[in-house]
């Protein structure tokens, strides 16, 4: 048996990687094209870059959602949750970092519970409480800043929003 890093005697050497044998750029796109030149998903408007996503003109998640929603229904949903960010709202990424930082100290606090509280991925389900309803601005989600407090994180962990302020 050959040792790690050693080619066995008599084994052919691997072919050198040349520009012709390297991974080709995506079909239909010139290598190095700006991001804006990539096709966009017909459902959510995000840029797609995978071969299958380009062929379907839809991202992987949107293809899954398409089985239950029409493009018009998804567009209507996204329009209903999109708007100006109210004062006191924070980016969802900030809440995500707080959940990760406190999940060792607050029993039951997980990212899955946070996602479930805001209505799931893409907010297609109703939120656990009105204070958990996210607001989209562009492609970024914002949530009420109270969720980032110790009481808010405890509410996410226990699914008990009885001490939550009125949304």
MOQUIRA-V364637 format. One record per residue. N is the residue number from 1. SS is DSSP state (H for helix, E for strand, - for the rest). PHI is phi in whole degrees, 0 to 359 (* if undefined). D_LAST is the distance of its C-alpha to the last C-alpha in whole Angstrom. Layout:
# MOQUIRA-V364637
n=N ss=SS phi=PHI d_last=D_LAST
n=N ss=SS phi=PHI d_last=D_LAST
This chain:
# MOQUIRA-V364637
n=1 ss=- phi=* d_last=67
n=2 ss=- phi=283 d_last=66
n=3 ss=- phi=279 d_last=64
n=4 ss=- phi=302 d_last=61
n=5 ss=- phi=88 d_last=61
n=6 ss=- phi=253 d_last=65
n=7 ss=- phi=275 d_last=66
n=8 ss=- phi=298 d_last=68
n=9 ss=- phi=295 d_last=71
n=10 ss=- phi=90 d_last=72
n=11 ss=- phi=279 d_last=69
n=12 ss=- phi=291 d_last=68
n=13 ss=- phi=288 d_last=66
n=14 ss=- phi=295 d_last=63
n=15 ss=- phi=293 d_last=63
n=16 ss=- phi=292 d_last=62
n=17 ss=- phi=277 d_last=58
n=18 ss=- phi=241 d_last=59
n=19 ss=- phi=304 d_last=57
n=20 ss=- phi=286 d_last=58
n=21 ss=- phi=261 d_last=57
n=22 ss=- phi=291 d_last=54
n=23 ss=- phi=302 d_last=51
n=24 ss=- phi=287 d_last=51
n=25 ss=- phi=295 d_last=48
n=26 ss=- phi=300 d_last=46
n=27 ss=- phi=301 d_last=48
n=28 ss=- phi=84 d_last=47
n=29 ss=- phi=241 d_last=46
n=30 ss=- phi=284 d_last=48
n=31 ss=- phi=300 d_last=48
n=32 ss=- phi=86 d_last=46
n=33 ss=- phi=291 d_last=44
n=34 ss=- phi=296 d_last=41
n=35 ss=H phi=304 d_last=38
n=36 ss=H phi=294 d_last=37
n=37 ss=H phi=277 d_last=40
n=38 ss=- phi=288 d_last=39
n=39 ss=- phi=295 d_last=38
n=40 ss=E phi=246 d_last=34
n=41 ss=- phi=293 d_last=33
n=42 ss=- phi=288 d_last=33
n=43 ss=- phi=266 d_last=29
n=44 ss=- phi=252 d_last=27
n=45 ss=- phi=87 d_last=29
n=46 ss=- phi=284 d_last=30
n=47 ss=E phi=288 d_last=33
n=48 ss=- phi=246 d_last=35
n=49 ss=- phi=224 d_last=38
n=50 ss=- phi=285 d_last=40
n=51 ss=H phi=304 d_last=43
n=52 ss=H phi=292 d_last=41
n=53 ss=H phi=293 d_last=38
n=54 ss=H phi=293 d_last=40
n=55 ss=H phi=296 d_last=42
n=56 ss=H phi=274 d_last=39
n=57 ss=- phi=53 d_last=37
n=58 ss=- phi=204 d_last=34
n=59 ss=- phi=289 d_last=33
n=60 ss=H phi=301 d_last=33
n=61 ss=H phi=294 d_last=30
n=62 ss=H phi=293 d_last=30
n=63 ss=H phi=297 d_last=33
n=64 ss=H phi=296 d_last=32
n=65 ss=H phi=291 d_last=29
n=66 ss=H phi=297 d_last=31
n=67 ss=- phi=294 d_last=33
n=68 ss=- phi=251 d_last=30
n=69 ss=- phi=228 d_last=28
n=70 ss=- phi=277 d_last=30
n=71 ss=H phi=303 d_last=30
n=72 ss=H phi=295 d_last=29
n=73 ss=H phi=293 d_last=26
n=74 ss=H phi=294 d_last=25
n=75 ss=H phi=299 d_last=25
n=76 ss=H phi=295 d_last=23
n=77 ss=H phi=297 d_last=20
n=78 ss=H phi=298 d_last=20
n=79 ss=H phi=294 d_last=20
n=80 ss=H phi=287 d_last=17
n=81 ss=H phi=257 d_last=15
n=82 ss=E phi=259 d_last=17
n=83 ss=- phi=178 d_last=16
n=84 ss=- phi=286 d_last=16
n=85 ss=- phi=279 d_last=14
n=86 ss=- phi=293 d_last=11
n=87 ss=- phi=297 d_last=12
n=88 ss=- phi=90 d_last=11
n=89 ss=E phi=272 d_last=11
n=90 ss=E phi=236 d_last=14
n=91 ss=E phi=298 d_last=17
n=92 ss=H phi=300 d_last=17
n=93 ss=H phi=298 d_last=20
n=94 ss=H phi=293 d_last=19
n=95 ss=H phi=295 d_last=17
n=96 ss=H phi=302 d_last=20
n=97 ss=H phi=295 d_last=23
n=98 ss=H phi=294 d_last=21
n=99 ss=H phi=297 d_last=21
n=100 ss=H phi=297 d_last=24
n=101 ss=H phi=287 d_last=25
n=102 ss=H phi=254 d_last=24
n=103 ss=- phi=292 d_last=25
n=104 ss=- phi=280 d_last=28
n=105 ss=- phi=258 d_last=27
n=106 ss=- phi=248 d_last=24
n=107 ss=- phi=299 d_last=25
n=108 ss=- phi=86 d_last=24
n=109 ss=- phi=278 d_last=22
n=110 ss=- phi=222 d_last=23
n=111 ss=H phi=297 d_last=22
n=112 ss=H phi=299 d_last=22
n=113 ss=H phi=291 d_last=19
n=114 ss=H phi=296 d_last=17
n=115 ss=H phi=296 d_last=18
n=116 ss=H phi=296 d_last=18
n=117 ss=H phi=297 d_last=14
n=118 ss=- phi=273 d_last=13
n=119 ss=- phi=101 d_last=15
n=120 ss=- phi=81 d_last=19
n=121 ss=H phi=297 d_last=21
n=122 ss=H phi=71 d_last=20
n=123 ss=H phi=55 d_last=17
n=124 ss=- phi=278 d_last=19
n=125 ss=- phi=255 d_last=18
n=126 ss=- phi=293 d_last=14
n=127 ss=- phi=292 d_last=12
n=128 ss=- phi=295 d_last=12
n=129 ss=- phi=206 d_last=9
n=130 ss=H phi=304 d_last=6
n=131 ss=H phi=290 d_last=5
n=132 ss=H phi=271 d_last=8
n=133 ss=- phi=293 d_last=9
n=134 ss=- phi=281 d_last=11
n=135 ss=E phi=238 d_last=13
n=136 ss=E phi=270 d_last=16
n=137 ss=E phi=226 d_last=19
n=138 ss=- phi=73 d_last=22
n=139 ss=- phi=253 d_last=22
n=140 ss=E phi=255 d_last=20
n=141 ss=E phi=259 d_last=17
n=142 ss=E phi=236 d_last=14
n=143 ss=E phi=230 d_last=11
n=144 ss=E phi=300 d_last=8
n=145 ss=H phi=296 d_last=11
n=146 ss=H phi=299 d_last=10
n=147 ss=H phi=297 d_last=11
n=148 ss=H phi=270 d_last=15
n=149 ss=- phi=271 d_last=15
n=150 ss=H phi=303 d_last=17
n=151 ss=H phi=294 d_last=15
n=152 ss=H phi=293 d_last=13
n=153 ss=H phi=295 d_last=16
n=154 ss=H phi=294 d_last=17
n=155 ss=H phi=296 d_last=14
n=156 ss=H phi=298 d_last=15
n=157 ss=H phi=295 d_last=19
n=158 ss=H phi=261 d_last=19
n=159 ss=- phi=60 d_last=16
n=160 ss=- phi=246 d_last=15
n=161 ss=- phi=256 d_last=11
n=162 ss=- phi=294 d_last=12
n=163 ss=- phi=262 d_last=12
n=164 ss=- phi=285 d_last=8
n=165 ss=- phi=292 d_last=6
n=166 ss=- phi=293 d_last=4
n=167 ss=- phi=284 d_last=0
